[in-house]
Amino acid sequence: MRLDLHIHSKYSYDSFSDPLKIVKVAKRKGLDVISITDHNNMDVYEDFSHGHGSGVAVIPGMEIKTDGGDVTGLFLDEEVRSRSFFDVVDEIRDQDGIVVLPHPFRRKCDPNDLIGSVDLVEVINARSKNAENVDAWKLCERFGKRPITGSDAHAYFEIGRAVTEIEGYFDDMDELKRILLNSERNCYGKETPFYISHGYSFITSRIKRWWEL
């Protein structure tokens, strides 16, 4: 199965992507599992309250901004409210969720001080520079963590630019969680040009802020 576990929708301040179209694009690109991890909220999952019938599994998640940089929670039941790194980790674990360290080297603090508290490390983020992803791989291997990838897509064309491949199938979310934590996998991806991806997010955030005025 093929997974992309870091995607943003219109419920993030810097994306216009419609959640149901995200799922359709993911299906068209051959993905089996995705997670829409919007910034600091889980509003997107109201769109999936009646299902989406696409055949693509959607893991409930969110990306939380903390004093130690971003943290991603997967398999969440509700929004994480804390904004302190270690409190966020505790909240995710209280929900029996998975803690992911996304783009480890796009933060102001040292990821070596954080990695002991997480389950998975995002070793390829399509919006990160190649050198940052190389360092993320090294960090993951040094601490013996399982790797994961994420396109960090804010636009449809970015979906699936970083993929995790894992052998096997699952019948429910509990089984999928066990697979993510324990199974061998292949991680690969290609960098999204910085000025395209970050330029899109910058312009989008400004437009959305203007609309709110």
C-alpha positions, -999 to +999 in steps of 0.1 A: +000+000+000+011+036-007+007+064+018+011+101+020+005+112+056+010+150+054-016+169+034-033+203+040-068+214+031-087+246+030-089+244+068-053+254+069-046+291+067-023+286+036-043+262+014-075+263-007-077+225-013-112+210-010-110+178+013-132+156-010-111+166-040-080+158-021-092+123-017-101+120-054-067+132-064-051+108-040-071+079-055-061+090-091-024+091-080-026+055-067-025+063-030-042+039-006-039+059+027-036+096+034-039+119+064-051+155+061-031+172+088-043+208+089-026+234+110-039+234+146-074+221+138-094+191+128-123+209+111-118+189+079-131+157+095-166+172+097-165+168+059-160+131+063-187+125+089-207+106+064-178+089+046-164+096+012-166+063-006-134+066-025-115+035-013-088+057+001-084+054+039-081+088+057-063+088+090-076+115+113-047+139+121-035+174+126-002+193+126+003+213+158+026+243+161+045+241+194+074+258+212+096+231+198+083+233+162+056+214+145+043+180+157+019+157+138-006+136+156-022+106+137-052+085+146-067+113+167-103+114+181-103+152+188-082+183+185-050+187+205-053+219+225-018+222+241+009+242+224+039+230+245+058+203+227+058+177+254+022+185+265+012+180+229+029+146+228+011+136+260-023+147+245-017+126+214-007+096+235-038+100+257-058+095+226-037+064+217-024+083+187+009+082+169+034+110+173+053+121+142+082+146+140+077+163+107+105+180+088+129+177+118+153+203+105+128+230+097+126+242+133+146+265+156+154+240+183+176+209+181+156+178+169+179+156+189+163+169+220+128+159+208+132+126+189+131+104+220+094+114+225+081+106+190+071+074+172+079+082+136+102+106+118+093+123+086+125+115+066+112+129+033+091+160+032+086+172-004+087+208+007+120+205+025+154+210+010+173+178+000+200+185+027+172+187+053+158+154+043+192+137+043+198+150+078+163+137+088+172+102+075+204+102+095+186+113+126+159+086+122+185+059+117+207+071+146+178+068+170+163+036+155+130+052+147+106+041+119+106+065+089+076+081+072+071+105+044+048+134+036+042+156+006+032+185+029+008+192+000-010+225+001-021+223-035-035+193-055-004+189-077+018+183-047-002+153-034+018+120-036+052+137-042+065+118-011+053+083-006+057+055+019+052+020+006+044-009+030+036-045+021+003-058+033-033-048+039-055-038+068-091-042+078-094-014+103-076+016+117-062-004+147-045-028+123-032+001+101-018+017+132+001-015+141+015-017+106+027+019+106+045+014+139+061-020+131+063-029+095+093-025+071+088+001+044+102+020+015+103+058+015+108+079-015+098+113-030+109+143-050+113+178-039+087+204-048+105+235-061+108+259-031+096+290-049+065+273-063+054+255-031+062+283-006+052+310-030+018+293-033+014+291+004+025+327+009+001+341-016-028+319-004-023+329+032-024+366+022-055+362+001-073+343+029-062+370+054-076+397+031-109+379+028-112+379+066-108+416+069 
